[in-house]
Amino acid sequence: MAVAYISFGSNIGDRIKYIETALEIIRENPCVQSPIQVSSYYETEPVGYTYQPKFINGVARIDITLSCEDLLEFLQRVECMLGRKRSGESVRWGPRNIDLDILLYDNACILQPNLHVPHPEMQNRAFVMIPLNEIAPEAIHPISGKTIRELVEKMPETKGNCKMECCHAMITTTNLLQMKNVGQKITMLTAYDYSMASILDEVKIDVILVGDSLGMVMLGYKNTIPVTMDEMVHHTKAVVRACNHSLIVADMPFLSYKIDVRDAVHNAGRLIKEGGAIGVKVEGGAEIVDIVSAIIKADIPVMGHIGLTPQAVHQMGGYKVQGKDSKTAQKVFYDAQCLADIGVFGLVMECIPYKLAEEITHTLPNTPTIGIGAGPHCDGQVLVSHDMLGLYNRKPPKFVRKYADLTGVITTAVEKFSKDVREQKFPGLQESYE
């Protein structure tokens, strides 16, 4: 049984469908041992001939009993089955609906007219090396003798200049770290109902937060403290029904996790099992490490939240920037490190100085940071949707950028509707049935 690493790519038609069909054909080959391991999909700029659409690329590991020569013949048959005609391709590295290449085959070094293994260009292509590093960082390149991880670390393209973006049918918690690693900023917005979540998911927001801010913008509470577990579960269910792409994270409300570890795990489990969320978000730092650790040990992904934590608004004396002096900055940094050490999959940092946020982001290589009032250097950004859309009647915090005035749009529409009804202009015959 040999181990082979296959690169796949497509930039014509339904790219993901072509790739997944090819992978399914490979899985069904009786000479391939299941399951096969597949990297994330990455959308990449074309190489060589640049006047063509972007590619989706990735890498798969297969355990196979075929020889390398027979594997090449099989992969070419798969391409043919999916409609690729190599003989008709007039441009090298031009558009193709499917492209399958052998990168590595055990430790073999093969040089034949139609078969070069390891692939001669792989070390120069981030769109190959990054997904390969994702699933096989310790694999050895048989010519250089170096691991894939070592080769990737020396590639200049992987240090911020590589035009690659992760693209997934459904975002997972591990995808956020992959996005951090390739320098792709993470987008995160709040939603509390099916309609808003449908819009956010359609435009492929990476993370949708069912925030306890729903208490203020949806339920009319003065702050987030009165929000209950039942309310969070109810709204999380509505958001989950709308989503096919975005990662759904639900806030654990006040007093649902800081009193008792057993209660914390149980309540987190409710948001996953009943609500359908993928992960939960908790507020606090070093003081809740044991609780967060217990939730993670129960196989529930946890996102942390440090800096300004709205559930502690009374203890903090209001909504104030945190970490402005050296002592409180050290506390914020320590909180971040503690949460990262126990394995949170992400960390929201709210209302802290941007230089502190930058330092934390760079110090935590395995923990994506999401800023809200924490400056531009975080791995991603989150806002309350009602704030950025102008749908909530309050003075927004300094960190909010208002992208629309939907309150004005809705007000104008409602006024026009009322006027038309009162003046008997609505409904007209065009809105009536015979």
Kinemage of the C-alpha trace (Angstrom):
@kinemage 1
@onewidth
@group {chain A} dominant
@subgroup {mainchain}
@vectorlist {calphas} color= white
{ca met a 1} P 0.000 0.000 0.000
{ca ala a 2} L 1.499 3.308 -1.123
{ca val a 3} L 0.704 6.824 0.117
{ca ala a 4} L 0.124 9.366 -2.639
{ca tyr a 5} L -0.671 13.074 -2.452
{ca ile a 6} L -2.813 14.399 -5.297
{ca ser a 7} L -3.405 18.058 -6.102
{ca phe a 8} L -6.754 19.023 -7.577
{ca gly a 9} L -7.974 22.214 -9.228
{ca ser a 10} L -10.786 23.671 -11.315
{ca asn a 11} L -11.657 27.082 -12.758
{ca ile a 12} L -14.478 26.358 -15.221
{ca gly a 13} L -18.163 25.824 -14.475
{ca asp a 14} L -19.261 24.592 -11.051
{ca arg a 15} L -15.728 24.274 -9.691
{ca ile a 16} L -16.559 22.654 -6.368
{ca lys a 17} L -18.921 20.163 -8.018
{ca tyr a 18} L -16.218 19.074 -10.488
{ca ile a 19} L -13.726 18.640 -7.662
{ca glu a 20} L -16.085 16.733 -5.395
{ca thr a 21} L -17.193 14.482 -8.248
{ca ala a 22} L -13.554 13.686 -9.023
{ca leu a 23} L -12.854 12.910 -5.368
{ca glu a 24} L -15.894 10.653 -5.210
{ca ile a 25} L -14.717 8.689 -8.269
{ca ile a 26} L -11.310 8.302 -6.617
{ca arg a 27} L -12.937 7.056 -3.404
{ca glu a 28} L -14.915 4.431 -5.325
{ca asn a 29} L -11.808 2.890 -6.879
{ca pro a 30} L -11.340 -0.517 -5.170
{ca cys a 31} L -7.573 0.084 -5.129
{ca val a 32} L -8.057 3.129 -2.866
{ca gln a 33} L -8.373 2.605 0.856
{ca ser a 34} L -11.105 4.696 2.499
{ca pro a 35} L -11.344 7.257 3.877
{ca ile a 36} L -9.173 9.635 1.890
{ca gln a 37} L -7.923 12.812 3.559
{ca val a 38} L -8.796 16.099 1.861
{ca ser a 39} L -7.520 19.601 2.618
{ca ser a 40} L -9.601 22.739 2.702
{ca tyr a 41} L -10.433 24.286 -0.652
{ca tyr a 42} L -8.548 27.469 -1.559
{ca glu a 43} L -9.530 30.030 -4.176
{ca thr a 44} L -6.360 31.168 -5.943
{ca glu a 45} L -5.184 33.444 -8.697
{ca pro a 46} L -4.149 31.654 -11.945
{ca val a 47} L -0.463 31.031 -12.611
{ca gly a 48} L 1.256 31.538 -15.957
{ca tyr a 49} L -1.697 32.374 -18.197
{ca thr a 50} L -3.461 34.988 -16.066
{ca tyr a 51} L -6.366 35.912 -18.373
{ca gln a 52} L -8.701 33.302 -16.924
{ca pro a 53} L -10.989 32.804 -13.908
{ca lys a 54} L -9.702 32.027 -10.422
{ca phe a 55} L -9.042 28.414 -9.497
{ca ile a 56} L -10.215 26.374 -6.569
{ca asn a 57} L -7.333 24.180 -5.439
{ca gly a 58} L -6.588 21.620 -2.757
{ca val a 59} L -4.746 18.408 -1.963
{ca ala a 60} L -5.878 14.891 -1.096
{ca arg a 61} L -3.975 12.022 0.476
{ca ile a 62} L -4.849 8.552 -0.793
{ca asp a 63} L -3.616 5.127 0.285
{ca ile a 64} L -3.515 3.053 -2.886
{ca thr a 65} L -2.320 -0.290 -4.249
{ca leu a 66} L -1.802 0.994 -7.798
{ca ser a 67} L 1.695 1.736 -9.072
{ca cys a 68} L 2.531 5.378 -9.680
{ca glu a 69} L 2.249 4.848 -13.443
{ca asp a 70} L -1.160 3.198 -13.068
{ca leu a 71} L -2.287 5.940 -10.712
{ca leu a 72} L -1.407 8.564 -13.340
{ca glu a 73} L -3.414 6.652 -15.944
{ca phe a 74} L -6.371 6.397 -13.546
{ca leu a 75} L -6.327 10.132 -12.758
{ca gln a 76} L -6.273 10.965 -16.470
{ca arg a 77} L -9.297 8.699 -16.951
{ca val a 78} L -11.096 10.594 -14.181
{ca glu a 79} L -10.335 13.881 -15.945
{ca cys a 80} L -11.657 12.413 -19.184
{ca met a 81} L -14.840 11.181 -17.485
{ca leu a 82} L -15.482 14.745 -16.335
{ca gly a 83} L -15.055 16.153 -19.828
{ca arg a 84} L -11.463 17.333 -19.874
{ca lys a 85} L -9.705 16.922 -23.224
{ca arg a 86} L -5.980 17.487 -22.791
{ca ser a 87} L -5.311 17.225 -26.525
{ca gly a 88} L -7.568 20.201 -27.197
{ca glu a 89} L -5.927 22.556 -24.704
{ca ser a 90} L -4.083 25.214 -26.664
{ca val a 91} L -2.764 27.186 -23.656
{ca arg a 92} L -0.380 25.722 -21.095
{ca trp a 93} L -1.732 26.259 -17.579
{ca gly a 94} L -4.947 27.505 -19.193
{ca pro a 95} L -8.548 27.035 -18.060
{ca arg a 96} L -9.707 23.540 -17.196
{ca asn a 97} L -12.734 22.066 -15.506
{ca ile a 98} L -10.601 19.570 -13.582
{ca asp a 99} L -6.883 19.076 -13.066
{ca leu a 100} L -5.407 16.162 -11.095
{ca asp a 101} L -1.649 15.862 -10.505
{ca ile a 102} L 0.524 13.500 -8.486
{ca leu a 103} L 2.640 15.489 -6.044
{ca leu a 104} L 4.255 12.704 -4.014
{ca tyr a 105} L 4.156 8.916 -4.201
{ca asp a 106} L 5.767 7.382 -1.103
{ca asn a 107} L 9.436 8.371 -1.274
{ca ala a 108} L 9.666 7.711 -5.009
{ca cys a 109} L 11.695 9.833 -7.408
{ca ile a 110} L 10.464 9.173 -10.941
{ca leu a 111} L 11.577 10.894 -14.129
{ca gln a 112} L 9.732 9.686 -17.201
{ca pro a 113} L 8.527 11.566 -20.306
{ca asn a 114} L 4.974 11.873 -18.926
{ca leu a 115} L 5.552 11.387 -15.210
{ca his a 116} L 7.702 13.473 -12.866
{ca val a 117} L 7.471 12.632 -9.153
{ca pro a 118} L 7.782 14.574 -6.952
{ca his a 119} L 6.003 17.191 -9.013
{ca pro a 120} L 8.790 19.496 -10.280
{ca glu a 121} L 6.903 22.762 -9.616
{ca met a 122} L 5.264 21.970 -6.279
{ca gln a 123} L 7.821 23.805 -4.104
{ca asn a 124} L 7.159 27.034 -6.015
{ca arg a 125} L 3.366 26.954 -5.778
{ca ala a 126} L 1.670 28.153 -2.624
{ca phe a 127} L -1.670 26.858 -3.917
{ca val a 128} L -0.169 23.360 -3.665
{ca met a 129} L 2.089 23.692 -0.653
{ca ile a 130} L -0.350 25.385 1.739
{ca pro a 131} L -3.083 22.721 1.432
{ca leu a 132} L -0.422 19.985 1.458
{ca asn a 133} L 1.028 21.462 4.648
{ca glu a 134} L -2.472 21.483 6.122
{ca ile a 135} L -2.826 17.688 5.891
{ca ala a 136} L 0.797 16.458 5.781
{ca pro a 137} L 3.192 18.939 7.424
{ca glu a 138} L 5.675 16.206 8.355
{ca ala a 139} L 5.746 14.486 4.950
{ca ile a 140} L 9.246 14.438 3.471
{ca his a 141} L 10.093 15.823 0.060
{ca pro a 142} L 12.297 12.992 -1.290
{ca ile a 143} L 14.708 15.240 -3.195
{ca ser a 144} L 15.258 18.076 -0.711
{ca gly a 145} L 14.928 15.820 2.328
{ca lys a 146} L 12.942 18.562 4.096
{ca thr a 147} L 9.464 18.371 5.562
{ca ile a 148} L 6.579 20.124 3.863
{ca arg a 149} L 6.335 22.411 6.905
{ca glu a 150} L 9.957 23.480 6.487
{ca leu a 151} L 9.483 24.152 2.779
{ca val a 152} L 6.343 26.195 3.386
{ca glu a 153} L 8.025 28.314 6.053
{ca lys a 154} L 10.699 29.311 3.529
{ca met a 155} L 8.231 30.268 0.790
{ca pro a 156} L 8.021 34.078 0.494
{ca glu a 157} L 4.474 33.824 -0.853
{ca thr a 158} L 3.185 32.400 2.430
{ca lys a 159} L 4.177 35.468 4.429
{ca gly a 160} L 1.270 37.656 3.436
{ca asn a 161} L 1.753 38.075 -0.329
{ca cys a 162} L -0.049 34.964 -1.500
{ca lys a 163} L -3.441 35.692 -3.048
{ca met a 164} L -5.290 32.713 -1.603
{ca glu a 165} L -8.608 32.501 0.161
{ca cys a 166} L -10.116 29.510 1.933
{ca cys a 167} L -13.484 28.611 0.455
{ca his a 168} L -15.664 26.022 2.122
{ca ala a 169} L -19.138 24.631 1.659
{ca met a 170} L -19.555 25.097 5.419
{ca ile a 171} L -17.074 27.004 7.552
{ca thr a 172} L -15.689 25.011 10.493
{ca thr a 173} L -13.760 26.064 13.580
{ca thr a 174} L -10.492 24.777 12.086
{ca asn a 175} L -11.061 26.808 8.934
{ca leu a 176} L -10.663 30.013 10.961
{ca leu a 177} L -7.098 29.056 11.855
{ca gln a 178} L -6.399 28.199 8.220
{ca met a 179} L -7.624 31.664 7.265
{ca lys a 180} L -5.334 33.236 9.865
{ca asn a 181} L -2.402 31.246 8.506
{ca val a 182} L -2.867 32.505 4.933
{ca gly a 183} L -3.629 36.080 5.990
{ca gln a 184} L -7.299 36.004 4.987
{ca lys a 185} L -9.351 38.268 7.249
{ca ile a 186} L -12.313 36.671 9.027
{ca thr a 187} L -15.738 38.329 8.774
{ca met a 188} L -18.247 38.035 11.609
{ca leu a 189} L -21.645 39.657 12.153
{ca thr a 190} L -24.602 39.097 14.464
{ca ala a 191} L -27.975 37.644 13.522
{ca tyr a 192} L -30.908 36.683 15.685
{ca asp a 193} L -33.564 35.574 13.178
{ca tyr a 194} L -34.012 33.581 9.984
{ca ser a 195} L -34.330 36.548 7.608
{ca met a 196} L -31.140 38.343 8.649
{ca ala a 197} L -29.195 35.084 8.871
{ca ser a 198} L -30.300 34.159 5.334
{ca ile a 199} L -28.813 37.379 3.985
{ca leu a 200} L -25.535 37.014 5.878
{ca asp a 201} L -25.168 33.389 4.838
{ca glu a 202} L -25.938 34.198 1.203
{ca val a 203} L -23.107 36.738 1.052
{ca lys a 204} L -20.857 34.203 2.819
{ca ile a 205} L -20.076 35.943 6.084
{ca asp a 206} L -17.615 33.556 7.739
{ca val a 207} L -19.077 33.560 11.251
{ca ile a 208} L -22.570 34.456 12.403
{ca leu a 209} L -22.793 35.254 16.096
{ca val a 210} L -26.120 34.755 17.810
{ca gly a 211} L -25.152 37.317 20.387
{ca asp a 212} L -26.782 38.051 23.717
{ca ser a 213} L -26.955 41.574 22.275
{ca leu a 214} L -30.322 40.319 21.019
{ca gly a 215} L -31.582 41.321 24.451
{ca met a 216} L -31.051 44.964 23.559
{ca val a 217} L -31.731 45.141 19.828
{ca met a 218} L -34.517 42.524 19.606
{ca leu a 219} L -36.089 42.329 23.067
{ca gly a 220} L -35.686 45.883 24.325
{ca tyr a 221} L -33.650 45.183 27.462
{ca lys a 222} L -31.303 47.933 28.694
{ca asn a 223} L -28.318 45.571 28.544
{ca thr a 224} L -27.485 41.904 27.929
{ca ile a 225} L -27.831 40.754 31.535
{ca pro a 226} L -31.544 39.722 31.491
{ca val a 227} L -31.135 37.358 28.496
{ca thr a 228} L -31.990 33.738 29.349
{ca met a 229} L -30.839 30.359 28.052
{ca asp a 230} L -34.286 29.680 26.593
{ca glu a 231} L -34.141 32.945 24.631
{ca met a 232} L -30.669 32.111 23.307
{ca val a 233} L -31.725 28.620 22.237
{ca his a 234} L -34.853 29.991 20.542
{ca his a 235} L -32.979 32.562 18.466
{ca thr a 236} L -30.102 30.190 17.694
{ca lys a 237} L -32.539 27.687 16.195
{ca ala a 238} L -33.921 30.354 13.864
{ca val a 239} L -30.454 31.374 12.657
{ca val a 240} L -29.286 27.787 12.124
{ca arg a 241} L -32.277 27.041 9.873
{ca ala a 242} L -31.092 29.739 7.463
{ca cys a 243} L -27.449 28.792 7.087
{ca asn a 244} L -25.565 26.529 4.699
{ca his a 245} L -22.169 28.271 4.790
{ca ser a 246} L -21.517 30.398 7.856
{ca leu a 247} L -20.162 29.069 11.137
{ca ile a 248} L -22.780 29.621 13.850
{ca val a 249} L -21.560 30.665 17.300
{ca ala a 250} L -23.996 31.319 20.153
{ca asp a 251} L -23.361 33.462 23.215
{ca met a 252} L -23.733 31.879 26.638
{ca pro a 253} L -25.842 34.371 28.606
{ca phe a 254} L -25.166 35.885 32.015
{ca leu a 255} L -25.048 33.362 34.907
{ca ser a 256} L -25.296 30.367 32.548
{ca tyr a 257} L -21.655 29.290 32.967
{ca lys a 258} L -19.808 31.016 35.817
{ca ile a 259} L -21.599 29.504 38.822
{ca asp a 260} L -21.070 25.776 38.395
{ca val a 261} L -18.973 23.708 35.974
{ca arg a 262} L -21.698 21.081 35.488
{ca asp a 263} L -24.265 23.773 34.712
{ca ala a 264} L -21.825 25.423 32.297
{ca val a 265} L -21.281 22.219 30.323
{ca his a 266} L -25.007 21.462 30.334
{ca asn a 267} L -25.973 24.928 29.113
{ca ala a 268} L -23.274 24.956 26.444
{ca gly a 269} L -24.574 21.573 25.328
{ca arg a 270} L -28.082 22.982 24.987
{ca leu a 271} L -26.893 25.630 22.516
{ca ile a 272} L -25.220 22.887 20.455
{ca lys a 273} L -27.759 20.063 20.789
{ca glu a 274} L -31.017 22.043 20.902
{ca gly a 275} L -29.987 25.260 19.200
{ca gly a 276} L -27.807 23.701 16.499
{ca ala a 277} L -24.825 26.039 16.954
{ca ile a 278} L -21.310 24.857 16.122
{ca gly a 279} L -19.633 26.669 19.006
{ca val a 280} L -20.345 28.848 22.024
{ca lys a 281} L -18.824 32.152 23.139
{ca val a 282} L -18.054 33.013 26.763
{ca glu a 283} L -16.880 36.234 28.384
{ca gly a 284} L -13.934 36.297 30.762
{ca gly a 285} L -10.282 35.358 31.062
{ca ala a 286} L -8.055 33.522 33.507
{ca glu a 287} L -10.821 33.280 36.098
{ca ile a 288} L -12.946 30.997 33.902
{ca val a 289} L -10.195 28.744 32.526
{ca asp a 290} L -11.426 25.670 34.443
{ca ile a 291} L -14.969 26.184 33.196
{ca val a 292} L -13.913 26.718 29.583
{ca ser a 293} L -11.631 23.686 29.765
{ca ala a 294} L -14.514 21.514 30.984
{ca ile a 295} L -16.731 22.688 28.125
{ca ile a 296} L -13.993 21.954 25.580
{ca lys a 297} L -13.422 18.511 27.120
{ca ala a 298} L -17.118 17.849 26.481
{ca asp a 299} L -16.328 18.284 22.748
{ca ile a 300} L -17.966 21.692 22.555
{ca pro a 301} L -15.918 24.323 20.652
{ca val a 302} L -15.473 27.535 22.637
{ca met a 303} L -14.710 31.077 21.490
{ca gly a 304} L -13.360 33.425 24.135
{ca his a 305} L -14.215 37.093 24.704
{ca ile a 306} L -11.854 39.423 26.586
{ca gly a 307} L -11.356 43.141 27.116
{ca leu a 308} L -14.690 44.866 27.558
{ca thr a 309} L -17.110 42.093 28.522
{ca pro a 310} L -20.679 43.479 28.457
{ca gln a 311} L -22.002 40.952 30.991
{ca ala a 312} L -19.651 42.564 33.546
{ca val a 313} L -20.764 46.109 32.695
{ca his a 314} L -21.778 46.907 36.292
{ca gln a 315} L -18.507 45.605 37.714
{ca met a 316} L -16.535 47.581 35.125
{ca gly a 317} L -18.488 50.752 35.837
{ca gly a 318} L -19.832 51.080 32.313
{ca tyr a 319} L -18.744 50.420 28.755
{ca lys a 320} L -15.124 51.533 28.958
{ca val a 321} L -11.955 50.768 26.998
{ca gln a 322} L -9.889 48.115 28.784
{ca gly a 323} L -6.097 47.708 28.911
{ca lys a 324} L -5.148 51.367 28.596
{ca asp a 325} L -2.462 51.281 31.306
{ca ser a 326} L 0.338 48.760 31.725
{ca lys a 327} L -1.294 46.866 34.606
{ca thr a 328} L -4.649 46.324 32.926
{ca ala a 329} L -2.935 45.641 29.575
{ca gln a 330} L -0.950 42.843 31.237
{ca lys a 331} L -4.227 41.439 32.589
{ca val a 332} L -5.834 41.434 29.112
{ca phe a 333} L -2.726 39.818 27.612
{ca tyr a 334} L -2.655 37.173 30.361
{ca asp a 335} L -6.358 36.428 29.818
{ca ala a 336} L -5.725 35.924 26.103
{ca gln a 337} L -2.786 33.607 26.738
{ca cys a 338} L -4.727 31.525 29.275
{ca leu a 339} L -7.654 30.994 26.915
{ca ala a 340} L -5.362 30.203 23.989
{ca asp a 341} L -3.465 27.642 26.072
{ca ile a 342} L -6.607 25.617 26.792
{ca gly a 343} L -7.688 25.576 23.155
{ca val a 344} L -10.354 28.159 22.382
{ca phe a 345} L -10.884 28.177 18.604
{ca gly a 346} L -11.123 31.960 18.455
{ca leu a 347} L -10.887 35.036 20.643
{ca val a 348} L -13.048 38.151 20.505
{ca met a 349} L -11.216 41.221 21.797
{ca glu a 350} L -13.487 44.170 22.556
{ca cys a 351} L -12.536 47.793 23.203
{ca ile a 352} L -8.815 47.445 23.799
{ca pro a 353} L -5.986 49.587 22.375
{ca tyr a 354} L -5.057 48.549 18.862
{ca lys a 355} L -1.369 48.042 19.679
{ca leu a 356} L -2.287 45.629 22.468
{ca ala a 357} L -4.613 43.765 20.105
{ca glu a 358} L -1.837 43.579 17.512
{ca glu a 359} L 0.615 42.168 20.055
{ca ile a 360} L -1.870 39.519 21.200
{ca thr a 361} L -2.685 38.560 17.617
{ca his a 362} L 0.977 38.064 16.729
{ca thr a 363} L 1.756 36.253 19.977
{ca leu a 364} L -0.985 33.631 19.523
{ca pro a 365} L -0.151 31.811 16.255
{ca asn a 366} L -2.804 29.119 16.787
{ca thr a 367} L -5.687 31.319 17.938
{ca pro a 368} L -7.572 33.560 15.483
{ca thr a 369} L -8.460 36.932 17.005
{ca ile a 370} L -11.659 38.813 16.191
{ca gly a 371} L -11.696 42.508 16.970
{ca ile a 372} L -14.555 44.793 17.904
{ca gly a 373} L -13.099 48.158 18.749
{ca ala a 374} L -9.627 46.570 18.798
{ca gly a 375} L -8.065 48.081 15.683
{ca pro a 376} L -7.142 46.768 12.234
{ca his a 377} L -4.494 44.182 13.116
{ca cys a 378} L -6.783 41.411 14.398
{ca asp a 379} L -7.355 38.302 12.266
{ca gly a 380} L -10.976 39.324 11.749
{ca gln a 381} L -13.658 41.839 12.680
{ca val a 382} L -17.130 41.602 14.187
{ca leu a 383} L -19.926 44.147 14.526
{ca val a 384} L -23.518 44.040 15.707
{ca ser a 385} L -25.445 43.983 12.423
{ca his a 386} L -28.117 46.349 13.681
{ca asp a 387} L -25.415 48.924 14.458
{ca met a 388} L -23.626 48.755 11.110
{ca leu a 389} L -26.934 48.763 9.223
{ca gly a 390} L -28.416 51.692 11.156
{ca leu a 391} L -31.273 49.591 12.523
{ca tyr a 392} L -30.921 50.329 16.231
{ca asn a 393} L -31.901 53.665 17.707
{ca arg a 394} L -28.944 54.461 19.914
{ca lys a 395} L -25.718 56.359 19.551
{ca pro a 396} L -23.295 53.737 18.233
{ca pro a 397} L -19.893 53.225 19.853
{ca lys a 398} L -16.820 54.809 18.251
{ca phe a 399} L -15.759 51.491 16.704
{ca val a 400} L -18.932 51.139 14.607
{ca arg a 401} L -18.843 52.063 10.943
{ca lys a 402} L -22.372 52.660 9.687
{ca tyr a 403} L -22.738 51.081 6.248
{ca ala a 404} L -26.435 51.896 5.767
{ca asp a 405} L -29.330 53.803 7.323
{ca leu a 406} L -32.019 51.155 7.236
{ca thr a 407} L -34.017 52.965 9.892
{ca gly a 408} L -34.420 55.828 7.412
{ca val a 409} L -35.203 53.469 4.532
{ca ile a 410} L -37.836 51.586 6.557
{ca thr a 411} L -39.351 54.788 7.931
{ca thr a 412} L -39.772 56.210 4.425
{ca ala a 413} L -41.297 52.969 3.140
{ca val a 414} L -43.775 52.708 6.033
{ca glu a 415} L -44.799 56.347 5.612
{ca lys a 416} L -45.439 55.781 1.900
{ca phe a 417} L -47.465 52.657 2.646
{ca ser a 418} L -49.589 54.489 5.227
{ca lys a 419} L -50.160 57.389 2.859
{ca asp a 420} L -51.179 55.111 -0.012
{ca val a 421} L -53.643 53.177 2.163
{ca arg a 422} L -55.239 56.306 3.605
{ca glu a 423} L -55.532 57.900 0.172
{ca gln a 424} L -56.927 54.628 -1.244
{ca lys a 425} L -54.005 54.261 -3.665
{ca phe a 426} L -53.136 50.803 -2.340
{ca pro a 427} L -54.023 48.213 -3.298
{ca gly a 428} L -54.564 48.928 -6.967
{ca leu a 429} L -55.900 46.616 -9.630
{ca gln a 430} L -52.371 45.313 -10.271
{ca glu a 431} L -52.290 43.969 -6.697
{ca ser a 432} L -55.843 42.565 -6.906
{ca tyr a 433} L -57.393 39.342 -8.225
{ca glu a 434} L -60.298 39.025 -10.629
